[in-house]
């Protein structure tokens, strides 16, 4: 059994709870010495999981800085944002990790982050940093195009473009994630808008009979897929590399669609009024370092943001490259979510 050196949200976070009580006073209480030896990260479930990057990053960060790293599982990216907004006047996290290019503007508007330009930021391509805004509120740490993952053992023919997913042969054969709670769910909504524009409602109406479920987060949805509940799931082009590396199979394929794909860029930012601001800065510096970025391909299954990090051959061999990456209006995508959910609830 792996020995954890950080605490997950399932474990009572005594120091955070203590801070919550103290900060409820009329005057802001001083941060304890013990809390200044700890860096609290709000993130999502797969990042914290035993197979995710959390264990390795926590160990390396502690060895490097002497600070304890506490990862708090908030569910998925949209839920991370919601929790941070709810706690804005009673900040408990030092770093918010897992907000992506579809949530960056909402995060800025919510005033939950403080600008910080980490050491080594020059190793992150400008295109990635620009996708998360120009105010240095979020720093990219990984990215990947969204894709439909297909089980080739299912006995059905794979779709070749987004509109194919609405065909009758895929009835109850598609697993998606809820765009209200999940960044992959929000990413799929963005994908439909980038392809169909204002005709997105017609697509979703046609797609509705083919959706087996809208999972609350990526982990739940992909778990259903690997358990054989449906042959198609929304994930990333890099997800196929996981099966290629660990399952030694090409059974699960990332499909490259002729009409293009949309990209997710994940970021991390310093929480505004963070209890341990200096510790949070140290973590952001560390997160984009080559040492940390080298951990991501075979644990996070995303492409490292640091351009100096070369993913292993097995990762590259198992990851197809889309011929076209699509642009879209992020603000518009966030506006259409309720329309989509209304269609699905009819």
CORZI-V518656 format. One line per field, one symbol per residue. burial: I if it has 24 or more other ideal C-beta (glycine too) atoms within 12 Angstrom, else O. A space follows every 10 residues. Layout:
burial->???
This chain:
burial->OOOOOIIIIO OOIOIIOOIO OOIOOOOOOO IOOOIIOIII IIIIIIIIIO OIIIIIIIOI IIOOIOIIII IIIIIIIIII IIIIIOIIOI IIIIIIIIII IIIIIIIIOI OIIIOIOIOI IOIIOOOIIO IIIOOIIIII IIIIIIIIII IOOIOOOIIO OIIIIIOOOI OOIIIIIIII IIIIIIIIII IIIIIIOOOI IOIIOIIIOI IIIIIIIIII IIIIIIOOOI IIIIIIIIII IIIIIOOOOO OIIIIIIOII IIIIIIIIII IIIIIIIOII IIIIIIIIIO OIIIIIIIII IIIIIIOOIO IOOOIOOIII OIOOIIOIOI OOIIOIIOII OOIIOO
